[in-house]
Amino acid sequence: MTVRVNWRVSVSLLGTFLKWVWVPLVLPVGIALFDGTPLLPFLVPAATVPFVGLGLERVTPERDLRAREAFLLVALTWLSFAVVGAVPFVLAGNGTLASPVNALFEAMSGVTTTGATVVVDFDAHSRAVFMWRALLQWLGGLGILVLAIALLSQLSVGGAQLMETESQTQDVTKLTPRIRETAALLWTVYIGLTALMVAVLYGLHLVGLAPEMTLFDAVAHAFTAVSTSGFSPRGDSIAAFSPAVQWAVIPFMIAGATNFVLIYFVVHGDFKRLRNSDEFRFYIGILAGFTVAVTAVLAVDAQFSSGESTVRHAAFQVASIVTTTGYASANFDLWSSGAKHILFVCMFIGGMAGSTTCSIKTLRWLVVLKSFRRDLFVASSPTLIRPVRLSGKVIDEDTIRDIYAYTLVSLVFFIVATVLVVVDAARARVVVTEFEAMGAAASTFFNVGPAFGIAGPFASYEPFPTSTKLLMTFLMWIGRIEIVPVLVLLTPSYWRA
């Protein structure tokens, strides 16, 4: 048998990434020093993982990354960073995170920007541990963004290549012909949004509108809002803060799920691209429509005492779920069945392509709707030819088929995952209703975070059986890297000539 994939190239490039793991660990080390909490959980991986990376980097001097090697690199990178990210949780040895399975779940949730957590005892963990948790999500959000620009759009991953059509990525490539420079451009936008959010949140504290918001909270929530990951070091999530903070977080969640290339051009004064973007208009329309629907249900149910709080919580939760951020401004698990089912539907949408968001994404749904409308038109007028257009440009039929296939595979994965969660919970004698299983499966596979019932916004995934948590860890991994890279690795033809 001849191996067709040059796995050494993928492993070598993985080593290049791992050798720099010590850099993000500097921040939690600094916080641990300041607070007088243990340093060992962070010093051990900072001192050992870079040497592992250097060793892997020497596997081969080649750097010719073809499509086959790219699939393997993508899968290995997210898996490896989750394993490395779990080490500080285990070494800290506190609470539910001391368990290796729980630590891996938590770390995978971090690097995939899911926000799901097994933490039940927030007071048992140091600020350094929580900052590492937030930092994992911030790095994961940027990582998937660069990955989408550099690799996924070139590998026909469920139509991710459409990002070039919709956001004019090719213009960025002209501005920055090397991926390193393109990544630097995205870094600039990403860091800029994060810094702005820190300033806004801590500014609210300084003017007295957010007395609970410390500088640590501002940084941690900025890391997890811009990356649309949503984990909060507070057990009550964003509900722990004032209404001013909740209103302030909404636009940053929306921005984090907006195509970063569009944001780049808007910052540089080119608003025409934003106005001409079919996907952006669709994305904003989705947010507005679902907000109105949830507001109406909450008003009918008299869930809140004032109109402002009704609109605020509806807008916040819709933005949080659609963008797959996963924050909670209220315990929506206590809302009526109608409101919860609307939020459940929101889990399947996602933000724009070319952002830090997860789920199926608005770009794919927009193409599905446009192509379905085209098919209805052609059915009544079979002699006519009507191409599907996105922002004025014709979409290739192969790309449309890719999108249909990706959407179908995503829904099948969700259905199978739901069945497995229900069956495994029954085996372990853990009481999980069908709706709770559906919510947990959708939330982990589409990287949303909180769900309903025992996995609700103020609850934890810890009660699920160990085998179910391992399944959900796999779902977060495969969902975050767009399914295809992992499925390709499982096909014999990928490895054999």
C-alpha positions in Angstrom: 0.0 0.0 0.0 1.3 3.5 -0.9 0.3 6.3 1.3 -0.9 9.3 -0.8 -0.8 11.9 2.0 2.5 13.3 3.1 1.6 13.3 6.8 5.0 14.4 7.8 4.3 17.9 6.4 1.1 18.2 8.5 2.9 17.0 11.6 5.8 19.3 11.0 3.5 22.3 10.6 1.6 21.3 13.7 4.9 21.4 15.6 5.5 24.9 14.4 2.2 25.9 16.0 2.8 24.0 19.3 6.2 25.5 19.8 4.6 28.9 20.4 2.1 27.6 23.1 4.1 29.3 25.8 3.2 32.7 24.5 -0.5 32.7 25.5 0.4 31.0 28.8 2.2 34.2 29.9 -1.1 35.9 30.7 -2.5 33.4 33.2 1.0 33.1 34.7 1.0 36.8 35.3 -2.5 36.7 36.9 -1.4 33.8 39.1 1.6 35.7 40.2 -0.5 38.7 41.0 -3.1 36.7 42.9 -0.7 34.4 44.6 -2.3 31.3 43.2 -0.4 28.2 41.9 1.9 28.7 38.9 2.6 25.0 38.2 -0.6 24.3 36.1 0.7 26.8 33.5 4.5 26.5 33.8 4.4 22.7 33.1 2.8 23.0 29.6 4.8 26.2 28.9 8.1 24.4 29.6 7.3 21.1 27.9 5.0 21.6 24.9 7.3 23.9 23.0 10.0 21.1 23.0 7.4 18.7 21.7 6.6 21.2 19.0 10.3 21.6 18.1 10.6 17.9 17.8 7.6 17.5 15.5 8.8 20.5 13.4 12.0 18.5 12.6 10.0 15.6 11.2 10.5 17.1 7.7 11.9 20.3 6.2 9.1 20.3 3.6 6.4 23.0 3.7 4.4 22.1 0.6 0.9 22.0 2.0 -1.4 20.4 -0.5 -5.1 19.8 0.0 -4.6 16.3 1.5 -2.1 17.6 4.0 -4.3 20.6 4.8 -7.2 18.3 5.9 -4.9 16.5 8.3 -3.3 19.6 9.6 -6.7 21.2 10.3 -8.0 18.2 12.2 -4.7 17.7 14.2 -4.4 21.4 15.1 -7.7 21.7 16.9 -7.4 18.3 18.5 -3.9 19.0 19.8 -4.7 22.4 21.1 -7.6 21.0 23.0 -5.4 18.3 24.6 -2.7 20.9 25.5 -5.4 23.3 26.8 -6.7 20.7 29.2 -3.4 20.2 31.0 -3.7 23.4 33.2 -7.2 22.3 34.3 -6.0 18.9 35.3 -2.9 20.2 37.1 -4.9 22.8 39.0 -6.8 19.9 40.5 -9.8 21.8 41.6 -13.5 21.0 41.2 -15.0 19.2 38.3 -12.1 20.2 36.0 -9.7 17.9 37.8 -11.2 15.0 35.9 -9.2 14.4 32.6 -12.4 13.8 30.6 -14.0 17.0 32.0 -10.8 19.0 31.4 -10.7 17.8 27.8 -14.4 18.7 27.3 -13.7 22.1 28.8 -10.6 22.7 26.7 -12.3 21.5 23.5 -15.2 23.8 24.3 -12.7 26.6 24.6 -10.7 26.1 21.3 -13.9 25.4 19.3 -15.4 28.6 20.9 -18.4 26.6 22.0 -18.8 27.9 25.5 -20.3 24.7 27.0 -19.0 24.0 30.4 -18.8 21.3 33.0 -18.0 23.8 35.8 -20.5 23.7 38.6 -18.3 25.2 41.4 -17.1 28.6 40.0 -15.6 29.6 43.4 -13.3 26.6 43.3 -11.2 28.0 40.4 -8.7 30.8 40.3 -8.8 33.8 38.1 -5.8 32.5 36.2 -7.7 29.3 35.3 -10.7 31.3 34.1 -8.4 33.6 32.1 -6.8 30.5 30.4 -10.3 29.3 29.6 -11.2 32.7 28.0 -7.9 32.9 26.2 -8.4 29.4 24.7 -11.7 30.7 23.2 -10.2 33.9 22.0 -7.3 32.1 20.2 -9.8 29.5 18.8 -12.0 32.3 17.4 -9.1 33.9 15.5 -7.7 30.5 14.5 -10.9 29.5 12.7 -11.1 32.9 11.1 -7.6 32.6 9.6 -8.3 28.9 8.7 -11.4 30.0 6.7 -9.4 32.5 4.7 -6.4 30.3 4.2 -7.6 26.8 3.8 -11.3 26.1 4.0 -12.3 28.4 1.1 -9.8 26.5 -1.0 -10.9 23.0 -0.1 -14.6 23.3 -1.1 -15.7 22.7 2.5 -19.5 22.9 2.1 -19.3 26.0 0.0 -16.9 28.0 2.3 -15.2 29.1 -0.9 -18.2 31.4 -1.4 -16.7 33.7 1.1 -14.5 35.0 -1.7 -17.6 35.9 -3.8 -19.5 37.5 -1.0 -16.8 39.5 0.9 -14.4 40.2 -1.9 -11.6 38.2 -0.2 -9.7 38.2 -3.5 -9.3 42.0 -3.0 -7.7 41.3 0.4 -5.4 38.8 -1.3 -4.4 41.5 -3.8 -3.6 43.8 -0.9 -1.8 41.1 1.0 -0.6 38.4 -1.4 0.9 36.3 1.4 -1.3 34.4 3.9 1.0 35.7 6.7 0.1 39.3 5.8 -3.6 38.4 5.4 -3.5 36.8 8.9 -1.9 40.0 10.2 -4.7 42.0 8.7 -7.3 39.9 10.4 -5.3 40.0 13.7 -5.6 43.8 13.5 -9.4 43.8 13.2 -9.8 41.1 15.8 -7.5 42.8 18.4 -9.1 46.1 17.6 -12.6 44.8 18.4 -11.4 43.1 21.5 -9.6 46.2 22.8 -12.7 48.4 22.0 -14.9 46.1 24.0 -12.6 46.1 27.0 -12.7 49.9 26.9 -16.5 50.0 26.6 -17.1 47.5 29.4 -14.6 49.0 31.8 -15.7 52.4 30.9 -19.2 51.5 32.0 -17.7 50.6 35.3 -15.8 53.8 35.7 -18.9 55.9 35.1 -20.9 53.9 37.6 -23.2 52.0 35.1 -21.6 48.6 35.8 -20.3 48.4 39.4 -19.8 44.6 39.2 -17.5 44.9 36.1 -13.9 44.6 37.1 -11.0 45.0 34.7 -10.5 41.2 34.8 -14.2 40.7 33.9 -13.9 43.2 31.1 -11.0 41.4 29.5 -12.4 37.9 30.0 -15.8 38.9 28.5 -14.2 40.8 25.6 -12.1 37.6 24.8 -15.3 35.5 24.8 -17.7 37.9 23.1 -15.6 38.9 20.0 -14.7 35.2 19.5 -18.5 34.4 19.8 -17.7 31.8 22.4 -19.6 33.2 25.3 -18.1 31.5 28.4 -18.2 33.8 31.5 -16.2 33.4 34.7 -19.5 34.3 36.5 -21.9 31.5 37.2 -24.8 33.8 36.1 -23.1 34.7 32.9 -24.1 38.2 31.7 -27.1 38.2 34.0 -24.6 39.0 36.7 -24.2 42.5 35.3 -26.3 45.5 34.8 -28.7 46.1 31.9 -26.1 48.7 30.5 -23.6 45.9 30.1 -26.1 43.6 28.5 -27.0 46.2 25.9 -23.3 46.9 25.3 -22.4 43.3 24.7 -25.0 42.8 21.9 -23.3 44.8 19.2 -20.0 43.0 19.9 -21.6 39.6 19.6 -23.1 40.7 16.3 -19.7 42.1 15.1 -17.9 38.9 16.0 -20.3 37.0 13.8 -19.9 39.5 10.9 -17.5 38.8 8.0 -14.2 40.3 9.2 -13.2 41.2 5.7 -16.3 43.4 5.4 -15.4 44.9 8.8 -11.9 45.7 7.5 -13.3 47.6 4.5 -15.9 49.4 6.6 -13.1 50.6 9.0 -11.3 51.9 5.9 -14.4 53.8 4.8 -15.7 51.5 2.1 -19.4 51.2 3.2 -20.5 50.1 -0.3 -19.4 46.5 0.3 -21.6 46.3 3.4 -24.6 47.8 1.6 -24.1 45.4 -1.4 -23.7 42.3 0.7 -26.7 40.0 0.3 -25.5 37.9 3.2 -25.1 40.9 5.6 -28.7 42.1 4.9 -29.9 38.5 5.4 -28.0 38.2 8.6 -29.4 41.4 10.0 -32.9 40.5 8.9 -32.6 37.1 10.7 -31.6 38.8 13.9 -34.4 41.4 13.6 -37.0 38.8 12.7 -36.2 36.4 15.5 -35.9 39.3 18.0 -39.4 40.5 17.1 -40.8 36.9 17.4 -39.2 36.2 20.8 -40.2 39.7 22.1 -43.8 39.0 21.1 -43.9 35.6 22.9 -42.3 37.1 26.0 -44.8 40.0 26.0 -47.7 37.6 25.7 -46.4 35.5 28.5 -45.7 38.6 30.6 -42.3 37.1 31.4 -40.8 40.5 32.4 -42.2 43.5 34.2 -41.3 46.2 31.7 -41.1 46.6 27.9 -37.4 47.5 28.1 -36.4 44.3 29.9 -38.6 42.3 27.5 -36.9 43.7 24.4 -33.5 43.6 26.0 -33.6 40.0 26.9 -35.2 39.0 23.6 -32.6 40.9 21.6 -29.7 39.6 23.8 -30.7 35.9 23.6 -31.4 35.9 19.9 -28.1 37.6 19.2 -26.3 35.3 21.6 -27.8 32.1 20.1 -27.7 33.1 16.4 -24.1 34.2 16.6 -23.3 31.0 18.6 -21.9 33.1 21.4 -24.0 31.4 24.1 -24.1 34.1 26.8 -27.3 34.4 28.9 -28.8 37.6 30.2 -31.6 35.6 31.9 -32.4 31.9 32.6 -34.2 31.3 29.3 -34.7 27.7 30.3 -37.6 29.1 32.5 -39.2 30.8 29.5 -42.3 29.4 27.8 -42.1 26.5 25.4 -42.7 28.9 22.5 -39.8 31.1 23.3 -37.5 28.2 23.9 -38.3 26.5 20.6 -37.6 29.7 18.8 -34.2 29.9 20.4 -33.7 26.2 19.5 -34.2 27.1 15.9 -31.7 29.9 16.2 -29.0 27.3 17.0 -29.0 26.1 13.4 -28.4 29.5 11.8 -25.0 30.9 12.7 -23.5 34.2 11.7 -21.7 35.2 8.5 -19.0 33.2 6.7 -15.5 34.7 7.4 -16.3 35.4 11.0 -15.6 33.6 14.3 -19.1 32.1 14.4 -20.1 28.5 14.1 -23.2 26.5 13.0 -24.4 26.2 9.4 -24.0 30.0 8.8 -26.2 32.5 7.0 -24.3 32.3 3.8 -25.3 28.7 3.2 -28.9 29.3 4.3 -29.1 32.2 1.9 -27.8 30.1 -1.0 -30.2 27.3 -0.1 -33.2 29.7 -0.1 -32.1 31.4 -3.3 -31.6 28.1 -5.1 -34.9 26.7 -3.8 -36.7 29.8 -5.1 -34.9 29.4 -8.4 -36.0 25.7 -8.6 -39.7 26.7 -8.0 -39.4 29.3 -10.8 -37.8 26.8 -13.2 -40.4 24.2 -12.3 -43.2 26.5 -13.7 -41.0 27.7 -16.7 -38.7 24.8 -17.6 -37.4 26.4 -20.8 -35.9 29.4 -18.9 -32.4 29.5 -17.4 -32.1 31.4 -14.1 -28.8 31.3 -12.3 -28.5 31.8 -8.6 -26.8 35.1 -7.8 -25.2 36.3 -4.6 -24.4 40.0 -4.3 -24.8 40.2 -8.1 -22.4 37.4 -8.9 -23.5 34.0 -10.3 -22.9 31.0 -8.0 -21.4 27.9 -9.6 -23.8 25.0 -9.6 -21.1 22.7 -8.1 -20.9 25.1 -5.1 -24.6 25.0 -4.7 -24.5 21.2 -4.5 -21.7 21.4 -2.0 -23.8 23.6 0.2 -26.9 21.4 0.0 -24.6 18.4 0.8 -23.0 20.2 3.8 -26.4 21.3 5.1 -27.9 17.8 4.8 -24.8 16.2 6.5 -25.0 18.7 9.3 -28.7 17.9 10.0 -28.0 14.1 9.8 -25.1 14.5 12.3 -27.4 16.4 14.6 -30.2 13.7 14.4 -27.7 10.9 15.0 -26.1 12.8 17.9 -29.5 13.3 19.5 -30.3 9.6 19.4 -26.9 8.7 20.9 -27.3 11.2 23.7 -30.8 9.8 24.6 -29.6 6.2 24.4 -26.5 6.8 26.4 -28.3 8.8 29.1 -30.8 6.0 29.4 -28.0 3.4 29.7 -26.4 5.5 32.5 -29.8 6.1 34.2 -29.4 9.9 33.8 -32.8 11.6 33.2 -32.6 13.5 29.9 -35.7 14.5 28.0 -35.8 14.4 24.2 -35.9 18.2 24.0 -32.9 18.4 26.4 -31.0 15.9 24.2 -31.8 17.8 21.0 -30.7 21.0 22.6 -27.5 19.6 24.0 -26.6 17.8 20.7 -27.3 20.9 18.6 -25.5 23.2 21.1 -22.3 21.1 21.1 -22.3 20.2 17.4 -23.0 23.7 16.3 -20.7 25.2 19.0 -23.4 27.3 20.7 -22.8 26.4 24.4 -25.8 26.5 26.6 -28.9 24.4 25.9 -31.9 23.5 27.9 -32.7 21.5 31.1 -29.6 20.0 32.7 -27.5 21.8 30.1 -29.3 25.1 30.5 -27.7 28.6 30.6 -27.1 28.5 34.4 -26.5 24.8 34.6 -23.7 22.5 33.5 -22.9 19.6 31.2 -21.3 17.8 34.1 -24.3 15.6 34.9 -24.1 13.9 31.5 -22.4 10.4 31.5 -18.7 10.3 30.8 -19.3 8.6 27.5 -21.8 11.3 26.4 -19.3 14.0 27.3 -16.7 12.3 25.1 -19.2 12.2 22.3 -19.9 15.9 22.8 -16.2 16.6 22.7 -16.0 14.9 19.4 -19.1 16.8 18.2 -17.5 20.1 19.1 -14.3 19.2 17.3 -15.9 18.0 14.1 -18.5 20.8 14.0 -16.0 23.5 14.5 -13.8 22.5 11.6 -16.7 22.1 9.2 -17.2 18.3 9.3 -15.4 17.6 6.0 -11.8 17.5 7.2 -12.6 14.8 9.7 -14.8 12.8 7.4 -12.1 12.9 4.7 -9.6 11.4 7.1 -12.0 8.5 7.8 -12.1 7.5 4.1 -9.7 4.8 3.0 -9.1 6.5 -0.3 -7.6 9.5 1.5 -4.7 7.3 2.8 -4.3 4.8 -0.1 -3.1 5.2 -3.6 
